[in-house]
Amino acid sequence: MRGKTKTQDWLFSYVPIEERIAISHPLRAIKERVDAILRRMSPDFDRIYSDTGRPSIPPEYLLKSLLLQVLYTIRSERLLLEQLDYNLLYRWFVGLGADDPIWEETVFSKNRQRLLDGDIADRFFIEVITEAEREGLVSTDHFTVDGTVVQAWASLKSFQKKEDDKGANKDDSDPKPRNPEINFHGEKRCNDTHESKTDPESRLYRKSQNQGAELSYLGHVTMENRNGLAIDHRLTQATGTAEREAAIEMAMGLPGKGRKTLGADKGYDTKDCVESLKLLNVTPHVAQNKKRRGGSAIDGRTSRHSGYEVSQRVRKRVEEIFGWLKTVGPMRQTHFRGQARVAWMFAFSLGVYNLVRINNLCAR
């Protein structure tokens, strides 16, 4: 018999949100880990908030909301709050009741600087790595390093000549429209003479000869080779030497004792980089760039070992991290301006990636 539609909504619901979430839902395991991590971070939250004044939105709510934004590829905080208003799964994950009001989106912008000053993203990343170490998922022998371009939130039209001390290039006599016509064809532009008026800390950069130059930052990741977890990160200005400089800096903090190996692509095959890694008791398993002037800095004593071949094969898995950050995560083109804010989101997104990876590894 055909069922009849109901024209009157139910006034009350007696089913708890907890019962509406499937027992096998993957967010359950992630929520359990996130709640434990945020409890350990409670002293860090106490340090960045005052003891007096009007109570704020709990930082745990804000971080779990941002985690959902990264995890479900929600492109803005306004859409995030819209989803949070009617999506019971999101409310359950954040810790809100079915009737709890949703805060204004300005809460994120007002608290962002507080979270930035407290290094909350780095603390979150470290706690996630600690969680992986408890599960025995982090190796201490073999690693990979690589960098990727993070496109800045700035247009090429904003890349204009730098003003001198007297403001000689500034012209306020002719008010310009919001999106002016700018013809820079034939004009030689470089980072020494030009800068972005929208994001001055970004740099004009291209990673290869086959790509166009974009205003960008560089994100750097150190991956442990056993399970493909990101264990360290940096976000720097986009320069030709930034990847090698970041690799040496991150190599200083590699976990474990004894000699380690560090895989990398041909961009790291320079004499200075290879020698610096050796001084840190790190064997550079860098891909040989035989076309480089003077030849490769990696000789046969390194490349003849079977471990070198394994490192060259495994190092390509770091691209899985960058691929996730740019397709699921928000790091293909950042929505923030300034190196500090972009670095905060880069660190937080890597922490979310590691959470997903840990959850999948433990599920096996």
C-alpha positions as CSV (number, residue, x, y, z in Angstrom):
1,M,0.0,0.0,0.0
2,R,1.2,3.5,-0.9
3,G,2.4,5.5,2.1
4,K,1.0,9.0,2.6
5,T,3.1,12.2,3.0
6,K,3.0,14.2,6.1
7,T,2.2,17.9,5.9
8,Q,3.0,18.7,9.5
9,D,6.6,18.7,10.9
10,W,7.4,17.1,14.2
11,L,7.7,19.6,16.9
12,F,10.3,17.7,19.0
13,S,13.0,15.1,18.3
14,Y,13.9,12.5,20.9
15,V,16.7,10.8,19.0
16,P,20.2,11.9,20.3
17,I,22.7,13.1,17.7
18,E,25.0,10.3,18.9
19,E,22.6,7.7,17.8
20,R,22.3,9.2,14.3
21,I,26.0,8.7,13.5
22,A,26.8,5.3,12.2
23,I,29.1,3.2,14.5
24,S,31.4,2.5,11.5
25,H,31.6,6.2,10.4
26,P,35.4,7.1,9.9
27,L,34.9,10.4,11.8
28,R,34.3,8.5,15.0
29,A,37.9,7.3,15.2
30,I,39.2,10.8,14.2
31,K,37.0,12.5,16.7
32,E,38.3,10.3,19.5
33,R,41.9,11.1,18.6
34,V,41.2,14.8,18.2
35,D,39.4,15.1,21.5
36,A,42.4,13.4,23.3
37,I,44.8,15.8,21.5
38,L,42.8,18.9,22.4
39,R,42.7,17.8,26.1
40,R,46.4,17.7,26.1
41,M,46.6,21.1,24.5
42,S,44.3,22.7,27.2
43,P,47.3,24.4,28.9
44,D,48.2,26.0,25.6
45,F,44.7,27.4,25.3
46,D,44.8,28.7,28.9
47,R,48.0,30.6,28.0
48,I,46.5,32.6,25.1
49,Y,43.2,33.5,26.7
50,S,42.6,36.0,29.5
51,D,41.3,34.9,32.9
52,T,38.7,37.8,32.9
53,G,36.2,39.1,30.5
54,R,33.3,37.7,28.5
55,P,33.7,33.9,27.7
56,S,34.6,33.3,24.1
57,I,33.8,30.5,21.8
58,P,35.9,27.5,23.0
59,P,39.0,27.2,20.9
60,E,38.3,23.4,20.7
61,Y,35.2,24.2,18.8
62,L,37.0,26.5,16.4
63,L,39.8,24.0,15.7
64,K,37.4,21.1,15.1
65,S,35.4,23.3,12.8
66,L,38.5,24.2,10.8
67,L,39.4,20.5,10.7
68,L,36.1,19.8,9.1
69,Q,36.7,22.6,6.6
70,V,40.0,20.9,5.6
71,L,38.6,17.4,5.6
72,Y,35.5,18.1,3.6
73,T,37.0,20.7,1.2
74,I,34.7,23.6,2.3
75,R,36.0,26.6,0.5
76,S,35.1,29.3,3.0
77,E,34.3,29.8,6.7
78,R,30.9,31.3,5.8
79,L,30.0,28.0,4.0
80,L,31.5,26.1,6.9
81,L,29.1,27.8,9.4
82,E,26.2,27.2,7.0
83,Q,27.0,23.5,6.9
84,L,27.5,23.5,10.7
85,D,24.0,25.0,11.2
86,Y,22.1,22.1,9.6
87,N,24.5,19.2,9.3
88,L,24.0,17.0,12.4
89,L,27.3,15.1,11.6
90,Y,29.3,18.3,11.8
91,R,27.5,19.4,15.0
92,W,28.2,16.1,16.6
93,F,31.9,16.3,15.6
94,V,32.4,19.8,16.9
95,G,30.5,19.1,20.2
96,L,27.4,21.2,19.6
97,G,23.8,20.2,20.5
98,A,21.0,20.1,17.9
99,D,19.6,23.4,19.2
100,D,22.9,25.2,20.0
101,P,23.3,28.5,18.1
102,I,26.0,29.0,15.6
103,W,28.5,31.8,16.0
104,E,29.3,34.6,13.5
105,E,32.1,34.0,11.0
106,T,33.9,37.0,12.4
107,V,34.8,34.8,15.4
108,F,37.4,33.1,13.2
109,S,39.0,36.3,12.1
110,K,39.1,37.7,15.6
111,N,40.6,34.6,17.1
112,R,43.0,33.8,14.2
113,Q,45.7,36.1,15.5
114,R,45.4,34.6,19.0
115,L,45.8,31.1,17.6
116,L,48.7,32.3,15.4
117,D,50.6,33.9,18.3
118,G,50.2,30.8,20.4
119,D,51.6,28.5,17.8
120,I,48.5,26.4,18.1
121,A,48.9,24.8,14.6
122,D,52.5,23.7,15.4
123,R,51.4,22.3,18.7
124,F,48.5,20.4,17.1
125,F,50.9,19.0,14.5
126,I,53.3,17.8,17.2
127,E,50.5,16.2,19.2
128,V,49.4,14.3,16.1
129,I,52.9,13.0,15.5
130,T,53.0,12.0,19.2
131,E,49.8,10.1,18.6
132,A,51.5,8.3,15.6
133,E,54.5,7.5,17.7
134,R,52.3,5.9,20.4
135,E,50.9,3.6,17.6
136,G,54.4,2.7,16.5
137,L,53.9,4.3,13.0
138,V,56.9,6.6,12.9
139,S,60.3,5.2,11.7
140,T,63.6,6.7,12.7
141,D,65.9,5.6,9.9
142,H,64.7,6.6,6.4
143,F,63.1,9.9,5.4
144,T,62.2,12.0,2.3
145,V,62.2,15.7,1.8
146,D,60.5,17.8,-0.9
147,G,58.9,21.1,-1.6
148,T,55.8,22.3,-3.4
149,V,54.4,25.6,-4.7
150,V,51.6,27.2,-2.7
151,Q,50.0,29.8,-4.9
152,A,49.5,33.1,-3.0
153,W,46.1,34.9,-2.7
154,A,47.3,37.7,-5.0
155,S,46.9,38.6,-8.7
156,L,49.7,39.2,-11.1
157,K,48.2,42.7,-11.6
158,S,49.2,43.5,-8.0
159,F,52.9,42.8,-8.8
160,Q,54.0,46.3,-9.4
161,K,57.2,48.4,-9.0
162,K,58.4,49.0,-5.5
163,E,58.0,52.5,-4.2
164,D,61.1,54.5,-3.2
165,D,61.5,56.1,0.2
166,K,59.7,59.3,-1.0
167,G,56.9,57.5,-2.6
168,A,57.9,58.6,-6.1
169,N,55.9,55.9,-7.8
170,K,52.7,56.7,-5.9
171,D,50.1,58.7,-7.9
172,D,46.9,59.6,-6.1
173,S,45.8,62.2,-8.7
174,D,44.0,59.7,-10.8
175,P,41.8,57.4,-8.7
176,K,42.0,53.9,-10.2
177,P,39.1,51.5,-10.5
178,R,38.9,48.4,-8.4
179,N,40.2,46.1,-11.3
180,P,42.3,48.4,-13.5
181,E,43.6,47.6,-16.9
182,I,47.4,46.9,-16.5
183,N,49.5,46.2,-19.6
184,F,52.8,44.7,-18.4
185,H,53.8,43.0,-21.7
186,G,57.4,43.7,-22.6
187,E,58.1,45.0,-19.1
188,K,60.9,43.2,-17.2
189,R,59.6,42.2,-13.8
190,C,61.5,40.5,-11.0
191,N,61.4,40.3,-7.2
192,D,64.2,42.8,-6.8
193,T,62.3,45.6,-8.5
194,H,58.6,44.6,-8.0
195,E,56.4,43.3,-5.2
196,S,52.8,42.4,-4.8
197,K,50.7,45.2,-3.3
198,T,48.2,42.6,-2.1
199,D,50.7,40.2,-0.4
200,P,54.1,41.8,-0.3
201,E,55.7,38.7,1.3
202,S,54.8,36.5,-1.7
203,R,57.4,36.1,-4.5
204,L,57.1,35.6,-8.3
205,Y,58.3,32.0,-8.8
206,R,58.0,29.0,-11.1
207,K,59.1,25.6,-10.2
208,S,60.1,24.4,-13.7
209,Q,60.7,25.9,-17.1
210,N,57.4,24.4,-18.4
211,Q,55.3,26.4,-16.0
212,G,54.3,30.0,-15.8
213,A,55.5,32.2,-13.0
214,E,53.0,32.9,-10.2
215,L,53.0,34.8,-6.9
216,S,53.8,31.9,-4.6
217,Y,55.2,30.5,-1.4
218,L,57.0,27.2,-1.0
219,G,55.8,24.5,1.4
220,H,58.4,21.9,2.5
221,V,57.7,18.5,4.1
222,T,59.9,15.8,5.6
223,M,58.2,12.4,5.3
224,E,59.2,9.2,7.1
225,N,59.4,6.4,4.6
226,R,57.7,3.5,6.4
227,N,54.1,4.8,6.5
228,G,54.3,8.1,4.6
229,L,53.6,10.4,7.5
230,A,54.7,14.0,7.4
231,I,57.0,14.5,10.5
232,D,58.2,18.1,9.9
233,H,57.3,21.1,7.8
234,R,58.3,24.6,6.8
235,L,56.7,27.3,4.7
236,T,59.1,29.9,3.2
237,Q,59.3,32.5,0.6
238,A,59.7,31.2,-2.9
239,T,63.3,31.4,-3.9
240,G,65.7,29.2,-5.9
241,T,67.5,28.0,-2.8
242,A,64.6,27.7,-0.4
243,E,64.1,24.0,-0.8
244,R,67.7,23.1,-0.1
245,E,67.9,25.5,2.9
246,A,64.7,24.1,4.4
247,A,66.0,20.5,3.8
248,I,69.1,21.2,5.8
249,E,67.2,22.9,8.6
250,M,64.7,20.0,8.9
251,A,67.5,17.4,8.7
252,M,68.8,18.9,12.0
253,G,65.6,17.7,13.8
254,L,65.2,14.2,12.4
255,P,64.2,11.8,15.1
256,G,66.2,8.8,16.2
257,K,69.9,8.2,16.8
258,G,72.6,7.0,14.4
259,R,73.0,7.5,10.7
260,K,69.8,8.2,8.7
261,T,69.0,8.5,5.0
262,L,67.2,11.4,3.3
263,G,65.7,10.9,-0.2
264,A,65.2,13.9,-2.5
265,D,64.8,14.8,-6.1
266,K,67.4,16.3,-8.5
267,G,66.8,19.8,-7.2
268,Y,68.8,18.9,-4.1
269,D,71.8,17.6,-6.0
270,T,74.3,20.4,-5.2
271,K,77.6,20.1,-3.6
272,D,76.7,22.4,-0.7
273,C,73.5,20.6,0.1
274,V,75.0,17.1,-0.1
275,E,78.0,18.1,2.1
276,S,75.8,19.8,4.7
277,L,73.7,16.7,5.0
278,K,76.7,14.5,5.5
279,L,78.0,16.7,8.3
280,L,74.6,16.1,10.0
281,N,75.2,12.3,9.9
282,V,72.6,12.0,7.2
283,T,73.2,10.0,4.0
284,P,71.8,12.0,1.1
285,H,69.9,9.7,-1.1
286,V,69.4,12.5,-3.7
287,A,68.5,11.7,-7.3
288,Q,71.6,12.3,-9.5
289,N,71.4,15.3,-11.8
290,K,74.1,14.3,-14.4
291,K,73.2,17.3,-16.6
292,R,74.3,19.8,-13.9
293,R,77.5,21.7,-14.6
294,G,80.3,19.9,-12.9
295,G,78.4,16.6,-12.6
296,S,76.4,15.1,-9.8
297,A,77.4,15.5,-6.2
298,I,76.2,11.9,-5.5
299,D,79.0,9.5,-6.4
300,G,79.0,5.7,-6.8
301,R,79.7,5.1,-3.1
302,T,76.2,6.1,-2.4
303,S,74.3,5.2,-5.6
304,R,75.6,1.6,-5.7
305,H,73.8,0.5,-2.6
306,S,70.4,-1.2,-2.8
307,G,69.0,1.2,-0.2
308,Y,69.6,4.1,-2.6
309,E,67.3,2.5,-5.1
310,V,64.7,1.9,-2.5
311,S,64.8,5.5,-1.3
312,Q,64.4,6.7,-4.9
313,R,61.3,4.6,-5.3
314,V,59.8,5.5,-2.0
315,R,60.5,9.2,-2.1
316,K,57.8,9.7,-4.7
317,R,55.2,9.0,-2.1
318,V,55.7,12.5,-0.7
319,E,53.7,13.6,-3.8
320,E,50.7,11.9,-2.2
321,I,50.9,14.4,0.7
322,F,51.1,17.4,-1.6
323,G,48.3,15.9,-3.8
324,W,46.0,15.6,-0.7
325,L,46.9,19.1,0.5
326,K,45.9,20.6,-2.9
327,T,42.8,18.5,-3.8
328,V,41.2,17.7,-0.5
329,G,43.0,20.4,1.6
330,P,43.1,24.1,0.9
331,M,46.8,24.5,-0.1
332,R,46.6,24.7,-3.9
333,Q,45.9,28.4,-3.5
334,T,45.9,29.8,-0.1
335,H,43.0,32.1,1.1
336,F,45.3,34.0,3.5
337,R,47.8,36.7,3.0
338,G,51.2,36.9,4.7
339,Q,53.7,34.2,5.3
340,A,52.8,33.6,9.0
341,R,49.1,33.0,8.3
342,V,49.8,30.8,5.3
343,A,52.4,28.8,7.4
344,W,49.7,28.4,10.1
345,M,47.3,26.8,7.7
346,F,50.0,24.7,6.1
347,A,50.9,23.2,9.4
348,F,47.3,22.6,10.4
349,S,46.4,21.0,7.1
350,L,49.4,18.6,7.5
351,G,48.2,17.7,10.9
352,V,44.8,16.8,9.5
353,Y,46.4,14.7,6.7
354,N,48.4,12.8,9.3
355,L,45.2,12.1,11.3
356,V,43.5,10.6,8.3
357,R,46.6,8.6,7.5
358,I,46.9,7.3,11.1
359,N,43.2,6.4,11.1
360,N,43.6,4.4,7.8
361,L,46.8,2.6,9.0
362,C,45.2,1.6,12.3
363,A,42.0,0.4,10.6
364,R,44.1,-2.1,8.6
